[in-house]
């Protein structure tokens, strides 16, 4: 019984912290992409459009990768 008293709150805390860390990572990535886009558009050259297109394609690929992941794959690999 003591093990459950410790394990359940720790599991809840783990998931809350993991979700918070993921939201921070998403925000950092979004800001980095915005910065790269702004910097490339200020540079002006022909690379500006390419850099923005490359950033969009990387973002789309990341979205496809996240969608292809099984729903509980992260939890099971961390629990082992």
N, C-alpha and C positions, 0 to 999 in steps of 0.2 A: 504494500500500500504506500510505503514511503517513497518508493521509486516513482510511482505515478504522480505523487504530490510534487516531485521535482521535475519529472519529465514533461508533463503537460505544459506548465508555464514556460519551460525552456523552449519547447517546440513552438509555442505561440510567439515568444520573443524572437526566435530565430527567423520565422516567416515574416514578422513585422520588419526586422532589420534588413532582411534580404530584399523585401519589396522597396524599402526606403533607398537602399543602395542602388537598386535597378533604376529607380526614378531619377536619382542623381546622375547616374551614367547616361541615361537618355537625354537629360537636360544638357549635360556637358557636350554630348555628341551633337545635339541640335545647335548649340551655340558655336561649336567649332565649325560645323557646316555653314552656318550663317556668316561666320568670320571669313572663311575661305571664299565663299561666294562674293562677299563685299570686297575683299582684298583683290580677287581676280577681276572684278568689274572695275575697280579703281585703276588697276594696271592697264586696262584698256586693250592690250594686244589681242591677237587672234586666239591666244591660249585661254582667255577669259571664258569664252563660251564653251570651250572644251572642258575646262576645269569644272564648271557648273554642271555640264552634262555628265561628267565622270562621277561627280558627287551624287547626282540623282540616281545614276545607275548603281552605285555602291549602296545607296539607301534602299533602293528597290530590291537588290539582291539580299540585303540583310532582312528585309521584311519577308521575302520568300523563304529564307532560311528559318526564321522564327516560326512561320506558319507550318513548315514541314516537320517541326519538332513534335514528338508525341506529348500529350498533355502532361503526364506525370514523370517525364524522363529525368528532370533535374532532381526532384525529390528522391527518387529511387536510387540514383547514382550517389547522392550525398549521404543517404542513410546507410549504405553498405559499409 
